[in-house]
Amino acid sequence: MVVLVLGSGAREHALVRALALDPDIDAVLALPGNPGIAALARCLEGDPADPALVVATARREGVDLVVVGPEAPLVAGVADALAEAGIDCFGPSAAAARLEASKAFAKEVMAAAGVPTAAAHVCTTPEQVAAALAATGAPYVVKEDGLAAGKGVVVTEDLAEALEHAAVCLARPGGRVVIEDFLDGPEVSLFCLADGKDVVPLAPAQDFKRVGEGDTGPNTGGMGAYSPLTWAPQGLVEEVLETVARPTVAEMARRGTPFTGVLYVGLALTSAGLRVVEFNARFGDPETQSVLARLRTPLGGVLRAAARGELDRLPPLQWSEQTSVTVVVAAEGYPAAPRTGDEIGGLDEAAQVSEVHVLHAGTRLEDGVLRSAGGRVLSVVSLGPDLTTARERAYTAADRVTLRGSHVRRDIALAAERGDLDR
């Protein structure tokens, strides 16, 4: 099997790494990839959100399966174009990807499917926003309706900040915001593989969106993650399948837009029970890095089964008993104004830490020198017999990376290690 992975971040590096370890895969290609991915796969030039280019590339390279990493190619209709060309694709159609592309649409589907979630108001004017915020009260939750790469959400006690974020969102063409009731309790990410009718869960994980320790500062694309969640309630995964994933996949099929790919279920375990915070239509970053580090079943066959509607033939997935922690090394100024172009060093030294690998997110090669090229620069991924060991290994490796002005969150999985399960 020849597999083409679309995307250029650490999530895609994690996917490529897992696919390269699959004995049934002959070659892994990436479009466009990054310098880290290039050590494992042949990187190709081009825009992964250009359906015609992706189809032409897949045909030229004899690709058997295309795996879509980020959301933009899905919304652009890459999966639709590949389906029309008869090429297997792991990723939903543009119509099905609306579960991520529009939070208002996702709320509509959840209501129809009976999925537990926060009450919400869809607003298109400042007056509607003000009324909705008054109705929900603080903490205020304001979400941009469209794609925002995980950074379109503001949760704040400050009414002025909530109004300002809503105004920025509404000022964009076709701008809409979704204002929700705040959900208390720890959050959980669960990736559910879907083939249009059946659903297979991966291992739960937890990520950390705020840039600063103690969940302070602005939201980011994610500063770290860990898996498994030993503190999660017994039967949580099956409850999510029964009350969220299967009803949603069934509702999408009923609408004539079957969902194939990853249904990313973001959950809050509230005092009133589990509630869906959001859906995404692709693997999450950085949770994917920790989840795939623990997966022992070869990934290629799993993704191909989903793409072909054959998840019912898949044997149970096998998982490592180890814990995985992912720590993101971010550029100076991230997330507001990340500095780029600085030299990155220490990767060989970081990779020498036991059970650690380093994934590239925002990097580029310039005259043979590795430099930063984005806000989240690297993901340092560790495995260990417990959270304490995994955290120690991840931070030891992260501290060996040299990058001017870079920063990491020091409290990834710390509360769970201490037994404080609020985080």
Helices and strands as residue ranges (DSSP letters): E 2-7, H 10-20, E 27-32, G 37-39, E 42-43, H 51-61, E 65-68, H 71-75, H 78-84, E 88-90, H 98-101, H 103-113, E 120-123, H 126-136, E 140-144, E 153-156, H 159-170, E 177-180, E 187-195, E 199-201, E 206-207, E 210-212, E 216-219, E 224-227, H 236-240, I 241-245, H 246-254, E 260-270, E 273-280, H 287-294, H 299-307, G 311-313, E 323-330, H 347-351, E 356-360, E 363-366, E 369-372, E 376-384, H 387-398, H 414-418
